[in-house]
Amino acid sequence: MDTTRDRAFLDAVGDEDCKTILDAVREEAKTIPELSEECDIPLSTAYRKVNRLQEAELVAEKNRLPEDCRPKNVYELNFDGAVVTMGEDGFAVEFAGESSKPAAFDGVVEPPSSAVGSD
């Protein structure tokens, strides 16, 4: 049991902005500006909260290569679920479906056809 991570998880789910961000990245990885807009929180707050969630290993950063070929950092949920139990030693959190994948590009796109074989 990682008590530091357990405490970070409990603190994060006790924070409304963090809970909103976790919910927003549950189905699809998103950039911080996308999270700011979708979660209706200031951009600076979104950066701060995502950093907090990253430090707690609740979200993972990876790169997305959109059609304009400029990589963008996106954030995705780093686990599928969590069970909180309370025992004699306090609270404990068990994480399910943790991602062990290294950061990678999400969806490499083909180069434009005008750039292929245009010597």
Secondary structure, 3 states (H helix, E strand, C coil): CCHHHHHHHHHHHCCHHHHHHHHHCCCCCECHHHHHHHHCCCHHHHHHHHHHHHHCCCEEEEEECCCCCCCEEEEEECCCEEEEEEECCEEEEEEECCCCCCCCEECCCCCCHHHCCCC
